[in-house]
């Protein structure tokens, strides 16, 4: 029914809690009542129950579908299906408007028209005074300022910064409204970003409303997205740090100690007593990247071995190898 949709559109925008921060508790209640009214009035079966039994019928277990002795029992009938509203008013709003942002939709304004949701079958005071006498057609106009699209910028960080944590300072220039409400002037601001140990590429840091201003527009958010710089020694794989370890064939076949300089400038001595085949991995527990969501814990350091073979072996040395190595 068009009149029901017009009334819901007007009232849902008016009483959306995000547009009534100064009286949020009241608007939350009104918003839910409006959603409940729309849920009943836009459903033929629920509407029929309300028209026949009133509010009591909606909450008192009236059988759905009527018919027979069960319907005659009225609101007090036993075994009926309750139609109590358990929906999400915000979900109903998003499904109706195609967005959950009340600042990006338009309200139907103007004179004339019907009695809104209060005029549809005489919905009572259970839906609050805001439900009655509202509605009408007219030209759409913006309801409140729209939110500008976010400004997304890449924030390059070295692996050392992501390992140890760092403070990055970014200077931004944005347009700001002057006191007259229409004149714009460029303004610089220094934004400080505290990079936490263990943050990964793709982590987003949002500075709300720090972008350009314009008349009738809520300033854009500035969003920094962590990007990881190439490192000459380490590769990050999740929470692990992988380092390529080049060893000679002699080292691969005999005992060997591999030294690794860490991102926090320590030197680890890793004993390798096993035979190291090409691509073999040795894992050192707890020496990888910090895990930001589990402070005090770290991933692993992974040594990935590359065996360097000699380009030439003299014949007498080959004889020694034949005798030393199994066939």
Secondary structure, 3 states (H helix, E strand, C coil): CHHHHHHHHHHHHHHCHHHCHHHHHHHHHHHHHHHHHHHHHCCHHHHHHHHHHCHHHHHCCCCCCCCHHHHHCHHHCCCCCCCCCCCCHHHHHHHHHCCCCHHHCEEECCCCCCCHHHHCCCCCHHHCHHHCCCCCCCCEEECCCEECCCEEEEEEECHHHHHHCEEEEEEEEEEEECCCCCCEEEEEEEEEEEECCCCCCCCEEEECCCCCCECCEECCCEEEEEEECCCCCEEEECCEEEEEEEEEHHHHHCCEEEEEECCCCCEEEEEECCCCCCCCEEEECCCCCECCCCCCCECCEEEEEEEECCCCCCHHHHHHHHHHCCC
